[in-house]
């Protein structure tokens, strides 16, 4: 049982009733999902930085 802790909604206590471990194919699948999520986040961050840099170096001429 956890120690009581406070949140915006009041005080809470947690109790762990069971613990399940991942093994074999399930663990490999979850690891791959985590890798995919982290890769996508890093890719998006780098892509945004690259686009920002390109926009700063671009020469844009507006003709009307």
N, CA, C and O atoms as a Maestro MAE file, in Angstrom:
{
 s_m_m2io_version
 :::
 2.0.0
}

f_m_ct {
 s_m_title
 :::
 protein
 m_atom[256] {
  # First column is atom index #
  i_m_mmod_type
  r_m_x_coord
  r_m_y_coord
  r_m_z_coord
  i_m_residue_number
  s_m_chain_name
  s_m_pdb_residue_name
  s_m_pdb_atom_name
  i_m_atomic_number
  :::
  1 25 0.848 -1.163 0.000 1 A "UNK " " N  " 7
  2 3 0.000 0.000 0.000 1 A "UNK " " CA " 6
  3 2 0.900 1.235 0.000 1 A "UNK " " C  " 6
  4 15 1.922 1.282 0.685 1 A "UNK " " O  " 8
  5 25 0.492 2.228 -0.785 2 A "UNK " " N  " 7
  6 3 1.294 3.449 -0.879 2 A "UNK " " CA " 6
  7 2 1.031 4.360 0.317 2 A "UNK " " C  " 6
  8 15 0.055 4.197 1.051 2 A "UNK " " O  " 8
  9 25 1.916 5.303 0.483 3 A "UNK " " N  " 7
  10 3 1.685 6.335 1.484 3 A "UNK " " CA " 6
  11 2 0.624 7.279 0.929 3 A "UNK " " C  " 6
  12 15 0.541 7.458 -0.286 3 A "UNK " " O  " 8
  13 25 -0.180 7.878 1.781 4 A "UNK " " N  " 7
  14 3 -1.174 8.840 1.286 4 A "UNK " " CA " 6
  15 2 -0.478 10.010 0.590 4 A "UNK " " C  " 6
  16 15 0.552 10.506 1.049 4 A "UNK " " O  " 8
  17 25 -1.061 10.433 -0.519 5 A "UNK " " N  " 7
  18 3 -0.531 11.603 -1.204 5 A "UNK " " CA " 6
  19 2 -1.681 12.494 -1.631 5 A "UNK " " C  " 6
  20 15 -2.814 12.046 -1.809 5 A "UNK " " O  " 8
  21 25 -1.362 13.744 -1.787 6 A "UNK " " N  " 7
  22 3 -2.383 14.751 -2.061 6 A "UNK " " CA " 6
  23 2 -2.360 15.151 -3.532 6 A "UNK " " C  " 6
  24 15 -1.294 15.252 -4.139 6 A "UNK " " O  " 8
  25 25 -3.527 15.373 -4.091 7 A "UNK " " N  " 7
  26 3 -3.657 15.910 -5.446 7 A "UNK " " CA " 6
  27 2 -4.690 17.029 -5.410 7 A "UNK " " C  " 6
  28 15 -5.193 17.381 -4.344 7 A "UNK " " O  " 8
  29 25 -4.997 17.576 -6.555 8 A "UNK " " N  " 7
  30 3 -5.998 18.641 -6.635 8 A "UNK " " CA " 6
  31 2 -7.378 18.135 -6.240 8 A "UNK " " C  " 6
  32 15 -8.250 18.926 -5.878 8 A "UNK " " O  " 8
  33 25 -7.581 16.823 -6.306 9 A "UNK " " N  " 7
  34 3 -8.885 16.237 -5.990 9 A "UNK " " CA " 6
  35 2 -8.988 15.729 -4.556 9 A "UNK " " C  " 6
  36 15 -10.049 15.260 -4.143 9 A "UNK " " O  " 8
  37 25 -7.897 15.815 -3.790 10 A "UNK " " N  " 7
  38 3 -7.925 15.349 -2.407 10 A "UNK " " CA " 6
  39 2 -6.752 14.431 -2.110 10 A "UNK " " C  " 6
  40 15 -5.700 14.527 -2.741 10 A "UNK " " O  " 8
  41 25 -6.943 13.528 -1.131 11 A "UNK " " N  " 7
  42 3 -5.900 12.583 -0.746 11 A "UNK " " CA " 6
  43 2 -6.188 11.222 -1.358 11 A "UNK " " C  " 6
  44 15 -7.345 10.841 -1.535 11 A "UNK " " O  " 8
  45 25 -5.107 10.480 -1.685 12 A "UNK " " N  " 7
  46 3 -5.254 9.182 -2.335 12 A "UNK " " CA " 6
  47 2 -4.287 8.176 -1.734 12 A "UNK " " C  " 6
  48 15 -3.222 8.540 -1.234 12 A "UNK " " O  " 8
  49 25 -4.673 6.895 -1.789 13 A "UNK " " N  " 7
  50 3 -3.823 5.780 -1.391 13 A "UNK " " CA " 6
  51 2 -3.991 4.706 -2.454 13 A "UNK " " C  " 6
  52 15 -5.115 4.409 -2.858 13 A "UNK " " O  " 8
  53 25 -2.887 4.117 -2.915 14 A "UNK " " N  " 7
  54 3 -2.954 3.049 -3.905 14 A "UNK " " CA " 6
  55 2 -2.518 1.732 -3.299 14 A "UNK " " C  " 6
  56 15 -1.653 1.676 -2.425 14 A "UNK " " O  " 8
  57 25 -3.146 0.670 -3.791 15 A "UNK " " N  " 7
  58 3 -2.764 -0.677 -3.383 15 A "UNK " " CA " 6
  59 2 -2.618 -1.521 -4.642 15 A "UNK " " C  " 6
  60 15 -3.527 -1.565 -5.471 15 A "UNK " " O  " 8
  61 25 -1.483 -2.189 -4.787 16 A "UNK " " N  " 7
  62 3 -1.232 -3.049 -5.932 16 A "UNK " " CA " 6
  63 2 -1.844 -4.411 -5.652 16 A "UNK " " C  " 6
  64 15 -1.469 -5.080 -4.689 16 A "UNK " " O  " 8
  65 25 -2.780 -4.818 -6.487 17 A "UNK " " N  " 7
  66 3 -3.452 -6.098 -6.291 17 A "UNK " " CA " 6
  67 2 -2.786 -7.225 -7.061 17 A "UNK " " C  " 6
  68 15 -2.795 -8.369 -6.607 17 A "UNK " " O  " 8
  69 25 -2.218 -6.928 -8.199 18 A "UNK " " N  " 7
  70 3 -1.507 -7.952 -8.960 18 A "UNK " " CA " 6
  71 2 -0.508 -7.284 -9.888 18 A "UNK " " C  " 6
  72 15 -0.612 -6.097 -10.199 18 A "UNK " " O  " 8
  73 25 0.452 -8.069 -10.316 19 A "UNK " " N  " 7
  74 3 1.491 -7.561 -11.193 19 A "UNK " " CA " 6
  75 2 1.722 -8.585 -12.287 19 A "UNK " " C  " 6
  76 15 1.979 -9.757 -12.012 19 A "UNK " " O  " 8
  77 25 1.630 -8.133 -13.531 20 A "UNK " " N  " 7
  78 3 1.838 -9.026 -14.658 20 A "UNK " " CA " 6
  79 2 3.062 -8.569 -15.433 20 A "UNK " " C  " 6
  80 15 3.261 -7.374 -15.652 20 A "UNK " " O  " 8
  81 25 3.860 -9.505 -15.836 21 A "UNK " " N  " 7
  82 3 5.042 -9.172 -16.622 21 A "UNK " " CA " 6
  83 2 4.836 -9.520 -18.081 21 A "UNK " " C  " 6
  84 15 4.060 -10.415 -18.416 21 A "UNK " " O  " 8
  85 25 5.525 -8.817 -18.929 22 A "UNK " " N  " 7
  86 3 5.490 -9.119 -20.352 22 A "UNK " " CA " 6
  87 2 6.691 -9.978 -20.695 22 A "UNK " " C  " 6
  88 15 7.802 -9.737 -20.224 22 A "UNK " " O  " 8
  89 25 6.456 -10.975 -21.515 23 A "UNK " " N  " 7
  90 3 7.537 -11.849 -21.944 23 A "UNK " " CA " 6
  91 2 7.378 -12.157 -23.420 23 A "UNK " " C  " 6
  92 15 6.296 -12.012 -23.988 23 A "UNK " " O  " 8
  93 25 8.457 -12.579 -24.022 24 A "UNK " " N  " 7
  94 3 8.420 -13.068 -25.392 24 A "UNK " " CA " 6
  95 2 7.905 -12.063 -26.394 24 A "UNK " " C  " 6
  96 15 8.351 -10.917 -26.436 24 A "UNK " " O  " 8
  97 25 6.952 -12.513 -27.207 25 A "UNK " " N  " 7
  98 3 6.426 -11.706 -28.307 25 A "UNK " " CA " 6
  99 2 5.732 -10.437 -27.821 25 A "UNK " " C  " 6
  100 15 5.853 -9.389 -28.456 25 A "UNK " " O  " 8
  101 25 5.013 -10.514 -26.715 26 A "UNK " " N  " 7
  102 3 4.327 -9.336 -26.177 26 A "UNK " " CA " 6
  103 2 5.308 -8.240 -25.803 26 A "UNK " " C  " 6
  104 15 5.079 -7.066 -26.095 26 A "UNK " " O  " 8
  105 25 6.394 -8.621 -25.160 27 A "UNK " " N  " 7
  106 3 7.417 -7.654 -24.767 27 A "UNK " " CA " 6
  107 2 8.079 -7.047 -25.998 27 A "UNK " " C  " 6
  108 15 8.302 -5.838 -26.048 27 A "UNK " " O  " 8
  109 25 8.391 -7.868 -26.979 28 A "UNK " " N  " 7
  110 3 9.022 -7.376 -28.208 28 A "UNK " " CA " 6
  111 2 8.100 -6.397 -28.934 28 A "UNK " " C  " 6
  112 15 8.560 -5.385 -29.461 28 A "UNK " " O  " 8
  113 25 6.805 -6.696 -28.961 29 A "UNK " " N  " 7
  114 3 5.838 -5.827 -29.637 29 A "UNK " " CA " 6
  115 2 5.754 -4.471 -28.937 29 A "UNK " " C  " 6
  116 15 5.740 -3.431 -29.595 29 A "UNK " " O  " 8
  117 25 5.698 -4.482 -27.607 30 A "UNK " " N  " 7
  118 3 5.622 -3.235 -26.839 30 A "UNK " " CA " 6
  119 2 6.897 -2.416 -27.020 30 A "UNK " " C  " 6
  120 15 6.835 -1.197 -27.179 30 A "UNK " " O  " 8
  121 25 8.050 -3.079 -26.998 31 A "UNK " " N  " 7
  122 3 9.314 -2.366 -27.201 31 A "UNK " " CA " 6
  123 2 9.342 -1.688 -28.566 31 A "UNK " " C  " 6
  124 15 9.791 -0.548 -28.689 31 A "UNK " " O  " 8
  125 25 8.864 -2.387 -29.587 32 A "UNK " " N  " 7
  126 3 8.844 -1.810 -30.925 32 A "UNK " " CA " 6
  127 2 7.895 -0.620 -30.990 32 A "UNK " " C  " 6
  128 15 8.200 0.378 -31.643 32 A "UNK " " O  " 8
  129 25 6.754 -0.712 -30.323 33 A "UNK " " N  " 7
  130 3 5.815 0.411 -30.296 33 A "UNK " " CA " 6
  131 2 6.451 1.631 -29.636 33 A "UNK " " C  " 6
  132 15 6.290 2.757 -30.108 33 A "UNK " " O  " 8
  133 25 7.173 1.400 -28.546 34 A "UNK " " N  " 7
  134 3 7.851 2.499 -27.849 34 A "UNK " " CA " 6
  135 2 8.917 3.117 -28.749 34 A "UNK " " C  " 6
  136 15 9.034 4.340 -28.829 34 A "UNK " " O  " 8
  137 25 9.697 2.266 -29.430 35 A "UNK " " N  " 7
  138 3 10.708 2.777 -30.364 35 A "UNK " " CA " 6
  139 2 10.066 3.630 -31.454 35 A "UNK " " C  " 6
  140 15 10.563 4.706 -31.785 35 A "UNK " " O  " 8
  141 25 8.954 3.137 -32.009 36 A "UNK " " N  " 7
  142 3 8.259 3.871 -33.074 36 A "UNK " " CA " 6
  143 2 7.784 5.239 -32.590 36 A "UNK " " C  " 6
  144 15 7.930 6.238 -33.294 36 A "UNK " " O  " 8
  145 25 7.218 5.279 -31.392 37 A "UNK " " N  " 7
  146 3 6.727 6.544 -30.834 37 A "UNK " " CA " 6
  147 2 7.884 7.517 -30.624 37 A "UNK " " C  " 6
  148 15 7.790 8.685 -31.002 37 A "UNK " " O  " 8
  149 25 8.975 7.038 -30.023 38 A "UNK " " N  " 7
  150 3 10.123 7.908 -29.766 38 A "UNK " " CA " 6
  151 2 10.755 8.396 -31.066 38 A "UNK " " C  " 6
  152 15 11.148 9.558 -31.170 38 A "UNK " " O  " 8
  153 25 10.855 7.502 -32.064 39 A "UNK " " N  " 7
  154 3 11.408 7.892 -33.358 39 A "UNK " " CA " 6
  155 2 10.553 8.972 -34.004 39 A "UNK " " C  " 6
  156 15 11.075 9.968 -34.507 39 A "UNK " " O  " 8
  157 25 9.236 8.773 -33.989 40 A "UNK " " N  " 7
  158 3 8.322 9.739 -34.608 40 A "UNK " " CA " 6
  159 2 8.432 11.105 -33.924 40 A "UNK " " C  " 6
  160 15 8.461 12.135 -34.598 40 A "UNK " " O  " 8
  161 25 8.493 11.115 -32.588 41 A "UNK " " N  " 7
  162 3 8.611 12.383 -31.865 41 A "UNK " " CA " 6
  163 2 9.917 13.096 -32.205 41 A "UNK " " C  " 6
  164 15 9.928 14.306 -32.430 41 A "UNK " " O  " 8
  165 25 11.018 12.341 -32.241 42 A "UNK " " N  " 7
  166 3 12.311 12.934 -32.557 42 A "UNK " " CA " 6
  167 2 12.331 13.441 -33.999 42 A "UNK " " C  " 6
  168 15 12.854 14.521 -34.273 42 A "UNK " " O  " 8
  169 25 11.762 12.660 -34.919 43 A "UNK " " N  " 7
  170 3 11.696 13.056 -36.323 43 A "UNK " " CA " 6
  171 2 10.925 14.359 -36.481 43 A "UNK " " C  " 6
  172 15 11.374 15.269 -37.179 43 A "UNK " " O  " 8
  173 25 9.761 14.453 -35.831 44 A "UNK " " N  " 7
  174 3 8.941 15.656 -35.941 44 A "UNK " " CA " 6
  175 2 9.660 16.881 -35.380 44 A "UNK " " C  " 6
  176 15 9.572 17.970 -35.947 44 A "UNK " " O  " 8
  177 25 10.366 16.703 -34.273 45 A "UNK " " N  " 7
  178 3 11.121 17.807 -33.677 45 A "UNK " " CA " 6
  179 2 12.209 18.293 -34.629 45 A "UNK " " C  " 6
  180 15 12.373 19.494 -34.840 45 A "UNK " " O  " 8
  181 25 12.950 17.345 -35.199 46 A "UNK " " N  " 7
  182 3 14.022 17.715 -36.128 46 A "UNK " " CA " 6
  183 2 13.467 18.317 -37.412 46 A "UNK " " C  " 6
  184 15 14.056 19.243 -37.970 46 A "UNK " " O  " 8
  185 25 12.345 17.802 -37.878 47 A "UNK " " N  " 7
  186 3 11.726 18.334 -39.089 47 A "UNK " " CA " 6
  187 2 11.279 19.780 -38.871 47 A "UNK " " C  " 6
  188 15 11.484 20.631 -39.737 47 A "UNK " " O  " 8
  189 25 10.674 20.056 -37.724 48 A "UNK " " N  " 7
  190 3 10.250 21.424 -37.415 48 A "UNK " " CA " 6
  191 2 11.449 22.369 -37.365 48 A "UNK " " C  " 6
  192 15 11.380 23.486 -37.878 48 A "UNK " " O  " 8
  193 25 12.547 21.926 -36.751 49 A "UNK " " N  " 7
  194 3 13.748 22.759 -36.674 49 A "UNK " " CA " 6
  195 2 14.318 23.001 -38.068 49 A "UNK " " C  " 6
  196 15 14.743 24.115 -38.375 49 A "UNK " " O  " 8
  197 25 14.333 21.985 -38.906 50 A "UNK " " N  " 7
  198 3 14.841 22.104 -40.270 50 A "UNK " " CA " 6
  199 2 13.994 23.080 -41.083 50 A "UNK " " C  " 6
  200 15 14.533 23.928 -41.794 50 A "UNK " " O  " 8
  201 25 12.667 22.963 -40.982 51 A "UNK " " N  " 7
  202 3 11.781 23.870 -41.707 51 A "UNK " " CA " 6
  203 2 11.960 25.314 -41.235 51 A "UNK " " C  " 6
  204 15 11.948 26.243 -42.042 51 A "UNK " " O  " 8
  205 25 12.123 25.493 -39.938 52 A "UNK " " N  " 7
  206 3 12.334 26.834 -39.389 52 A "UNK " " CA " 6
  207 2 13.619 27.440 -39.945 52 A "UNK " " C  " 6
  208 15 13.658 28.614 -40.312 52 A "UNK " " O  " 8
  209 25 14.668 26.622 -40.000 53 A "UNK " " N  " 7
  210 3 15.949 27.089 -40.527 53 A "UNK " " CA " 6
  211 2 15.832 27.452 -42.009 53 A "UNK " " C  " 6
  212 15 16.354 28.482 -42.435 53 A "UNK " " O  " 8
  213 25 15.164 26.632 -42.782 54 A "UNK " " N  " 7
  214 3 14.989 26.898 -44.215 54 A "UNK " " CA " 6
  215 2 14.196 28.184 -44.431 54 A "UNK " " C  " 6
  216 15 14.536 28.986 -45.300 54 A "UNK " " O  " 8
  217 25 13.147 28.381 -43.647 55 A "UNK " " N  " 7
  218 3 12.339 29.595 -43.779 55 A "UNK " " CA " 6
  219 2 13.153 30.838 -43.451 55 A "UNK " " C  " 6
  220 15 12.970 31.881 -44.079 55 A "UNK " " O  " 8
  221 25 14.046 30.740 -42.479 56 A "UNK " " N  " 7
  222 3 14.877 31.885 -42.103 56 A "UNK " " CA " 6
  223 2 15.869 32.234 -43.208 56 A "UNK " " C  " 6
  224 15 16.187 33.407 -43.404 56 A "UNK " " O  " 8
  225 25 16.360 31.231 -43.930 57 A "UNK " " N  " 7
  226 3 17.347 31.465 -44.984 57 A "UNK " " CA " 6
  227 2 16.709 31.773 -46.333 57 A "UNK " " C  " 6
  228 15 17.400 32.198 -47.259 57 A "UNK " " O  " 8
  229 25 15.419 31.567 -46.454 58 A "UNK " " N  " 7
  230 3 14.744 31.744 -47.740 58 A "UNK " " CA " 6
  231 2 14.628 33.219 -48.108 58 A "UNK " " C  " 6
  232 15 14.480 34.091 -47.251 58 A "UNK " " O  " 8
  233 25 14.701 33.459 -49.391 59 A "UNK " " N  " 7
  234 3 14.485 34.808 -49.914 59 A "UNK " " CA " 6
  235 2 13.131 34.777 -50.611 59 A "UNK " " C  " 6
  236 15 12.956 34.121 -51.638 59 A "UNK " " O  " 8
  237 25 12.188 35.492 -50.035 60 A "UNK " " N  " 7
  238 3 10.822 35.482 -50.554 60 A "UNK " " CA " 6
  239 2 10.508 36.867 -51.104 60 A "UNK " " C  " 6
  240 15 10.687 37.879 -50.426 60 A "UNK " " O  " 8
  241 25 10.037 36.890 -52.347 61 A "UNK " " N  " 7
  242 3 9.715 38.145 -53.010 61 A "UNK " " CA " 6
  243 2 8.235 38.125 -53.368 61 A "UNK " " C  " 6
  244 15 7.764 37.218 -54.054 61 A "UNK " " O  " 8
  245 25 7.509 39.132 -52.898 62 A "UNK " " N  " 7
  246 3 6.076 39.215 -53.166 62 A "UNK " " CA " 6
  247 2 5.863 40.235 -54.277 62 A "UNK " " C  " 6
  248 15 6.292 41.384 -54.168 62 A "UNK " " O  " 8
  249 25 5.192 39.805 -55.354 63 A "UNK " " N  " 7
  250 3 4.909 40.701 -56.480 63 A "UNK " " CA " 6
  251 2 3.407 40.779 -56.663 63 A "UNK " " C  " 6
  252 15 2.710 39.764 -56.682 63 A "UNK " " O  " 8
  253 25 2.928 41.991 -56.796 64 A "UNK " " N  " 7
  254 3 1.491 42.171 -57.000 64 A "UNK " " CA " 6
  255 2 1.228 43.025 -58.194 64 A "UNK " " C  " 6
  256 15 0.071 43.287 -58.523 64 A "UNK " " O  " 8
  :::
 }
 m_bond[255] {
  # First column is bond index #
  i_m_from
  i_m_to
  i_m_order
  :::
  1 1 2 1
  2 2 3 1
  3 3 4 2
  4 3 5 1
  5 5 6 1
  6 6 7 1
  7 7 8 2
  8 7 9 1
  9 9 10 1
  10 10 11 1
  11 11 12 2
  12 11 13 1
  13 13 14 1
  14 14 15 1
  15 15 16 2
  16 15 17 1
  17 17 18 1
  18 18 19 1
  19 19 20 2
  20 19 21 1
  21 21 22 1
  22 22 23 1
  23 23 24 2
  24 23 25 1
  25 25 26 1
  26 26 27 1
  27 27 28 2
  28 27 29 1
  29 29 30 1
  30 30 31 1
  31 31 32 2
  32 31 33 1
  33 33 34 1
  34 34 35 1
  35 35 36 2
  36 35 37 1
  37 37 38 1
  38 38 39 1
  39 39 40 2
  40 39 41 1
  41 41 42 1
  42 42 43 1
  43 43 44 2
  44 43 45 1
  45 45 46 1
  46 46 47 1
  47 47 48 2
  48 47 49 1
  49 49 50 1
  50 50 51 1
  51 51 52 2
  52 51 53 1
  53 53 54 1
  54 54 55 1
  55 55 56 2
  56 55 57 1
  57 57 58 1
  58 58 59 1
  59 59 60 2
  60 59 61 1
  61 61 62 1
  62 62 63 1
  63 63 64 2
  64 63 65 1
  65 65 66 1
  66 66 67 1
  67 67 68 2
  68 67 69 1
  69 69 70 1
  70 70 71 1
  71 71 72 2
  72 71 73 1
  73 73 74 1
  74 74 75 1
  75 75 76 2
  76 75 77 1
  77 77 78 1
  78 78 79 1
  79 79 80 2
  80 79 81 1
  81 81 82 1
  82 82 83 1
  83 83 84 2
  84 83 85 1
  85 85 86 1
  86 86 87 1
  87 87 88 2
  88 87 89 1
  89 89 90 1
  90 90 91 1
  91 91 92 2
  92 91 93 1
  93 93 94 1
  94 94 95 1
  95 95 96 2
  96 95 97 1
  97 97 98 1
  98 98 99 1
  99 99 100 2
  100 99 101 1
  101 101 102 1
  102 102 103 1
  103 103 104 2
  104 103 105 1
  105 105 106 1
  106 106 107 1
  107 107 108 2
  108 107 109 1
  109 109 110 1
  110 110 111 1
  111 111 112 2
  112 111 113 1
  113 113 114 1
  114 114 115 1
  115 115 116 2
  116 115 117 1
  117 117 118 1
  118 118 119 1
  119 119 120 2
  120 119 121 1
  121 121 122 1
  122 122 123 1
  123 123 124 2
  124 123 125 1
  125 125 126 1
  126 126 127 1
  127 127 128 2
  128 127 129 1
  129 129 130 1
  130 130 131 1
  131 131 132 2
  132 131 133 1
  133 133 134 1
  134 134 135 1
  135 135 136 2
  136 135 137 1
  137 137 138 1
  138 138 139 1
  139 139 140 2
  140 139 141 1
  141 141 142 1
  142 142 143 1
  143 143 144 2
  144 143 145 1
  145 145 146 1
  146 146 147 1
  147 147 148 2
  148 147 149 1
  149 149 150 1
  150 150 151 1
  151 151 152 2
  152 151 153 1
  153 153 154 1
  154 154 155 1
  155 155 156 2
  156 155 157 1
  157 157 158 1
  158 158 159 1
  159 159 160 2
  160 159 161 1
  161 161 162 1
  162 162 163 1
  163 163 164 2
  164 163 165 1
  165 165 166 1
  166 166 167 1
  167 167 168 2
  168 167 169 1
  169 169 170 1
  170 170 171 1
  171 171 172 2
  172 171 173 1
  173 173 174 1
  174 174 175 1
  175 175 176 2
  176 175 177 1
  177 177 178 1
  178 178 179 1
  179 179 180 2
  180 179 181 1
  181 181 182 1
  182 182 183 1
  183 183 184 2
  184 183 185 1
  185 185 186 1
  186 186 187 1
  187 187 188 2
  188 187 189 1
  189 189 190 1
  190 190 191 1
  191 191 192 2
  192 191 193 1
  193 193 194 1
  194 194 195 1
  195 195 196 2
  196 195 197 1
  197 197 198 1
  198 198 199 1
  199 199 200 2
  200 199 201 1
  201 201 202 1
  202 202 203 1
  203 203 204 2
  204 203 205 1
  205 205 206 1
  206 206 207 1
  207 207 208 2
  208 207 209 1
  209 209 210 1
  210 210 211 1
  211 211 212 2
  212 211 213 1
  213 213 214 1
  214 214 215 1
  215 215 216 2
  216 215 217 1
  217 217 218 1
  218 218 219 1
  219 219 220 2
  220 219 221 1
  221 221 222 1
  222 222 223 1
  223 223 224 2
  224 223 225 1
  225 225 226 1
  226 226 227 1
  227 227 228 2
  228 227 229 1
  229 229 230 1
  230 230 231 1
  231 231 232 2
  232 231 233 1
  233 233 234 1
  234 234 235 1
  235 235 236 2
  236 235 237 1
  237 237 238 1
  238 238 239 1
  239 239 240 2
  240 239 241 1
  241 241 242 1
  242 242 243 1
  243 243 244 2
  244 243 245 1
  245 245 246 1
  246 246 247 1
  247 247 248 2
  248 247 249 1
  249 249 250 1
  250 250 251 1
  251 251 252 2
  252 251 253 1
  253 253 254 1
  254 254 255 1
  255 255 256 2
  :::
 }
}
